[in-house]
Amino acid sequence: MDHQQLHDAALKYHEEPVPGKIKVVITKPAETALDLTLAYSPGVAEPVREIAKDPSKAYKYTIKGNSVAIISNGTAILGLGNLGPLASKPVMEGKALLFNRFAGIDAIDIEVNSKTTADFINAVECIADTFGGINLEDIKAPECFEIERELIKRCKVPVFHDDQHGTAIVTCAGILNALQLQGKKIGDCKIVCVGAGAAGIACSDLLIAAGADKSKFFMVDRHGVIRSDRPQYNNGEKPRYINDAGPKTLAEACDGADILLGVSGPGLVTDDEVMHLAPKAVVFACSNPDPEVDPETVRRLRPDIIIGTGRSDYPNQINNVLCFPFLFRGTLDVRATAINTEMKLAAMNALRELAQEPVPEEVVKASLVDHLEFGPEYVIPKPMDPRLLKKVSRAVAKAAVDSGVAQIPLPDHYME
């Protein structure tokens, strides 16, 4: 459909039959006087007393254990920028829809109209214990790094910034599978990351955790490669990726690079830069809707390259819905107190493994293609694959138990 058709259809979808995409439903009977006595006064006093004596009873008597708050200040809404907290509400409702649709999690959106980073942190800290987990969303860099870091320190429940780590988990799973197909090892690769914001830093951190050699890693922002001789531009998390080993520009960094990761903006990578990548390179151009380099151009110029994008109309779509519902499902199922690197790597490896398994016919049909098989045009699972729920959630839950952040053992249904 063209832009006008999409505009009209999207507004109608959000307006009818009722405004918005989520609602609260009751889970207990409320038809008789006895029902109301148990639901509210005086019966509700009994679980209140139990929780006051033992806070863990909140998981037994309330929705806490299956709830996630999706919280934003609207400073980095999709690709639209800083449009404010209220404008972010349709996106946060959309995330809540995906949490419920794919992982059965009751999620609620909260938009915080804060004037400072400190105000936002304090607001979230004050309400965090109501929920089983906190999903931060659409918060601009570099503030997002401070916000997440501080909330992880202050909150008793896991805090996860999806624009950072959800993107990283899916992106890195796809890159590692693509490298496997190209016959390369991550530790041997020269890597260029175009973009030093939330996604760029998180993807880089996870690639390093997965075995990438930091001395061969070049992060590029609008001023060029992050180096020690440009300190006026090295704000936020960028100093961690200073590399003075030669290249100063994107073009220089691309020369002989095995991996080119774009998490920045459209059209930033030239045809010449693509031509100078290493043989059998991997290009993930994730700017949406317009990638850093046109996939058709890459295919024409360099058919040896495996490419992924953020778009659904090309193979190898990097889509966060492959991660966050299932990561939180596993986290909630063992009441994890944090989402640590071990859990992120477990989710990443589960996605890698699933992409290498035979694809059920129902997934092929839902993907509107004739065939799906692990290869250059299928390095990452499709979002509609029902196996994601158990595969990724179990891996995350087990990693939480093994790394010591789970509060209860692995549930029986993960043992099957």
Steps between C-alpha positions, in 0.01 A plus 500: 500500500615856438568751779149648502340157517733401784423827682124445476514130586729556800279772648189288450672201662583706809156662524254215435312323649632676812793743534839344575640146484477363855257484791482364855284192557402335826609144576272415794121478533329820611132411471379439855524670837743227609718563194525868587567419866798288395620736226491813710386579852538324736656196325782689331652570839618140524751507210601851614605360838679207338702727267585736786649203690672352192541722188561195279133410552420781254594250229238260637210736557542778240581551134857607580667180378356528150518875455740733319494879491598653166633844589604789275558874506445526124842645420584251223175365354575245228669702225290807576714657772405695813124548475424475870356236732135517393588454133691185595187335644394319179845343479497393865149354459634314198778351710240394758302330224812308388588395855154349540465356149833320493572417865175536695646780713273770643679823409390856563639816345614792716604831344702723735489876445829580672711813467833341591668161491499497880123560505444209263721267703326593824155451348581153371673397821192595701265273302734218392413252775139488381616298199697185426728689261566835334539544122646842419419621150565786257735700725773693321873453542711574693241546778370146447829353623494693828130429550532125455820475703352693793167316497676164498676609820186631668225256398427156644357378169684455169539811283560463126533767232372321191637751248844407629498135592206356307647645183843366595380146569318463169765681295789301644317170453455582132858618455650190662284269289596693187870470593456127544359475148789712369753274671632769735558521876398808694839531669677530166271766355557869442175666607360844416199635690333804342319668789601564860158535659307258721480219245855546372658484844287204613561300180872567529507395865322173423723423201801548730338271759446244221869498413573798272851648524469858624828596334336426163182692585438846353199704610405792275279799575429813293850627571680183391668215684502544878861581581692664783596798279137625486413532872241775444274241334559209739200538731288240678614140447718574197838513678471126564534450124796722424721330240805682365615210280495681166160592351355845558205495257223256422651434157838416653338275762298311238810400308530125562227489765331162554195644676324829434226574752279802441286630786490867410322655203411456132746512213818543703697221329615559141530251217876541509510412870301185430741405221797529738359263765676166544399199289193324641423789733186537710297823480216573742349839408232547766386862461124492449318549270796599281821305568856636500548339159246369251483118518440472125816700436698267726364196318590648164847618595600221737297179469745333739375716791226385739276795588236562766278803560228625732237465227242224464509511118858367487645175635676495838287760675638621832186521710504546879180298536724195451648577841328716759175305561685173544789646696257648751297176506807307611599777741159509668470120515796476740443841665843619390628811677697616194547439129874438479745432219464125542125526437551722196752259351265210572220675310737577214620140475144367517407717201808377314415137565135538402592654165706190423215256568250386232219754464141379553270539205267725700783750546585490129138573410468779757817657358340512153794322336543165327791367703713582805829332573811610688706686246595848372136615489393338828749558782248599768157351590171654394293678770199275442695184587316346800818319611652830611297506820639183653845507335602853598310519829647175627854604403460830685344340808774236518772765464340697783504192724855406403632854553337539841244774435189276510291493818323171423603181317437432133125426460393146414372593154857595402622154599303321228 
